[in-house]
Amino acid sequence: MEVNAADVKKLRDRTGMQMMKCKAALIEAGGDMEKAIDLLRTQNKGAAIKLADREAAEGRIGIHIDASKGVGAIVELRCESAPVAKTDLFIKLAEDLARQVAVEGVPADVPTFLAKPFIDNPAQTVQDRIGELVGLMRENIKPARMQRLEGRVGHYVHHDGSVGVLLAVEGDQHDAQMLRDVCMHITAKSPVAAVREEIPQDRIAKETEIARAQAVEEGKNKPANIIDKIAEGKLRSWMSDNILLDQPFVKDESKTVGQLLTGAGLKYKKFVRYRVGDLA
């Protein structure tokens, strides 16, 4: 049978699929738009399963902020190639998924998230929506991790989408640009934690051991108390380099990030820094 170009375009607009695939689906469905959509979804699910064992090491960080509700969410969406990660469709999907997490909260795990109704079209699941893009791009596409923060939220995504930061603070007022600058600082400096108490004891023990070994090497023939002071200084230096609130602020190194926030009447709550491809 013949299908008209207007229906093909309408199907393409609804699914984001290629024109030829839309035309073939409409012909197979006898011109029934909904059946054609179901056919495309079925085909896309098959494509997603077929491609699921491919490595998805590229991708993009998506972030959504709802300042009126005091929430923000960050999602790492992965794919196989950098060109796909740069497409408008992929970028929009990453942002849509972040919006869903901001609205609904963080699911128990990725499979649970994939089974949820998609925020913009509850008739399809998140997996269905991703499957549409898989069918179009012919690559494995999958969300890797996600987080949601509450409070006065700031954010920053690097221009290529490879790194993103979400930051939550408390306070009566806040400067959105300052929070963005702090997020840019976190992007650049990659702190291990915000405060010392967040660093695992085994990591502190390891850094203490390293500082001690360096102090012994540098302080040969010096008294034990001098070596102890050298080791303490090296550990403090490591803390200053790796703990967010102790790090000198990149735009004004005369103050630490902690001093910057305190001076603005803000109390740090939490930050999340995602870089595409990291294991955690």
N, C-alpha and C positions, 0 to 999 in steps of 0.2 A: 504493500500500500504506500501511498504518498503522504507525507506529513508536511504541513506548511512551516515556513521559516520562522514565523512568529512563535509557534509552539516550541520549536527547537531552541530559540533564543530564551524563551521563558523558562524552559527546563534548565538551560545552562545557567541562567541567573539564579535559579533556586538551588542548584547543586554545585556550581563552580566547575562542572566537568567540561571536557572538550566538546566542541560542536558535533563532530562526527559520532562520538559516543552517545551524545544526547539523541541524535537523529536515529541511530540504530536501536536505542532503547525504546523510543517512541514507536518505531515500526514494529518491534517485537511485541510491544504492549498494545498494539492495535490503536494507537493514538491516545490511550488512557494515560494522562499525566501522572497520577498517583502510582499506577502500576509501573510506569517507566522509572519513577523515582525509586521504587522498591527494587527494581531490577539493577539500577546503578548502585544502590547500597549493597546489594548482594554481591555484585561484582567487586566492589571496593573492599568488602570484608575479605573476600577471597584473596585479593591482591595484598591486603595487609598481612594475612596469614603467610602468604607465599614469601613476603619480604621480611618477615619478623626476625629471621635469623641473621640478617645483615647488620653490620656494625653501624650504630647511629652515634657518631662521635662529633658531628657538627650540630649547630642549632642556634637557639636564641633565648635570651631571658625576656620574659614578658612580665610586666608589672601593671597593676591597677590600683588606684587610690580613690577612695570615697571620703573626702575630707569632711563632708557633712555628717557622716556616720562614724568618723574616726577609725576607719579600718583601711588596711592595704594588704595586697597579696602579691607574691612573687612566684613564678613558675619557670622551670627550665624545660623547654621543649626541644627535643633532639631530632635530627635528621641525618642523612648520610653525606651530603655535600654542601659546601659553602654557598654555591649559587642558589640552591633551594632556600637556605636559611635567610637569604637577602630578599626574597620575593615578598611582595605586598600581602599575598594570601597567607604566607607562613607567619609573617609578622602579626597580621590581624588575628590569626588563630591563637598565637601565644598570648596576645593581649586579652582575647575573649576567655581563654581558660583561666587567666589570672583574675579576670572579673568574676568568673563563676566561683572561684575559691574565696574571693573577698566577700561575696554575697552569702555563700552557703557554708563556708568554713572548710577546714582541711579534712579530707576523707581519711579513713583508716589506712588505706594504701592505694596504689595506683590502679589495680584492678577494680576496686570499689568506685574510684573516680570515673573510670572509663564506662562503667555501667550506669552512671547517673544520667538523667535526662539533660540534654544540652540546654544551657541557659536561654539561648535565643530561639530554640525550637524544641519544646518538650516532647514532640512526637518522635524525635530521634535521640539516641544516646550520644554521649561524648565520643565514644568509639565510632559511632556512625559518622559524626562530623569529621573526625580525624581521617576516617576511611575515605571520605570524599577527596581529601587532599592527597592521600596516598595514591588513589586511582589517577589523579591528575598529574602528580609529580613522579610517580613510579619509584618512590623511595620509601623506606621504612621511616615512619614518623611516630614518636611516642613521647609523652611527658615523663620526665625522669624524677622530679621532686617538686615540692611546692610547700609554701609556708604562708601564714597569715598573721599580721600583727595588728594590735589595737592601740589607740592613743593618738597623739599628734604625729602623723606619719610623714616622713620625707623619703625621697627615692632618687635614684640615678641609674641610668642604663648607658653603658659605653656606646659610642656611635655605631659600632659594628654589632652590637647586641650580644657580645661574647661575655660580658660581665655586668651584673646588676646588683644593686644594694637597696635594701629596704631598712629604714630606721624608725623606731618608735621612741618618743619621749613623752614626758608629762610636764604640764605647765599651763598657766592661764593664757599666755600668748606665745606665739612663735613666729619666727621669720622663715618663711618658706625657702627663700634663697639660701639662708644660712644652713638649714637642714640639708638642702641639696649639696652645698659645699662640703658638709661633713660626710655625706654619702660618697661624694667624689674622692674625698680623703681616704675613706675606707676602701674604695675601689683601687686606689693607687698603692696604699700602704699594707693592705691585706692583714689586718691585725689577727692574732691568734684568738684573742678573747677581748672582752670589754674591760674586765677587772681581773685581778689576780685570782680571786676565788673561783672563777670559771675555768681556770686552767687545771687539767687533771694532775693529781699529785705525782703520777709517774713521769709526766712531762717536766714538772718542776724539778724532780729528783735528777732527771737526765741533764737538764740545763745547769743545775748546781754542780753536778759531777764534771761537766765540760768546763765550767768556769773555774772550778778548783784545779783541774789539770792544767789549764792555761796559766793560772796564777803560779802554780808550782814551777812551770817551765820558765816563766818570765822572772820569777823571784828566787832564782837559784842563789844559795848561800845567804838568803835573807831570813830573819827570824820568822817563826811560825805565825806570830800575830800579824806581821806585815803581809804574809801570804794570805791569811784569812781576810784582811782588808781588801787586798787586790781581788780575791774571789768574790767578795760581797759587791765590790764595785762593778765587776763584770756582769754579775747576775742582775744588778739594778739596771745596767745599760741594756741588757737583753729585755728586761721587763718594759723599759721605756720604748724600745723599738717595736715591741709586739703586743702591748696592751693598749687598746684604743684610747681609754681616758687618760693614759699617761703619755701618749704620743704627742710630740709637738705638732700643732696644726699646720698643714702644708701651706696655707695662705698667710700665716702669721706665726712663725716659730717661737715668738716670745711668750706664747701661751700654749698650754696643752688643750687637747680636745675637751677634756673634763672641765678645765677652767673656762673655755669658751661657752659651753652649755650652761654651767653654773652662773656665769655672768649674764646670760640671757634669761635667767630665771627658769631654766629647764632641768629636768632630772632624766637621766638616761634610763631607758627601759630595756631595749633589745635591738640588735641588728641582725640581719641575714645578708650574707654575701654569697652569691652564686656565680661560679664561672663555668661556662659550658664545658662538659667533659670531665669535670672533677668527680671523684668517686663519692665524695660527701661534702 
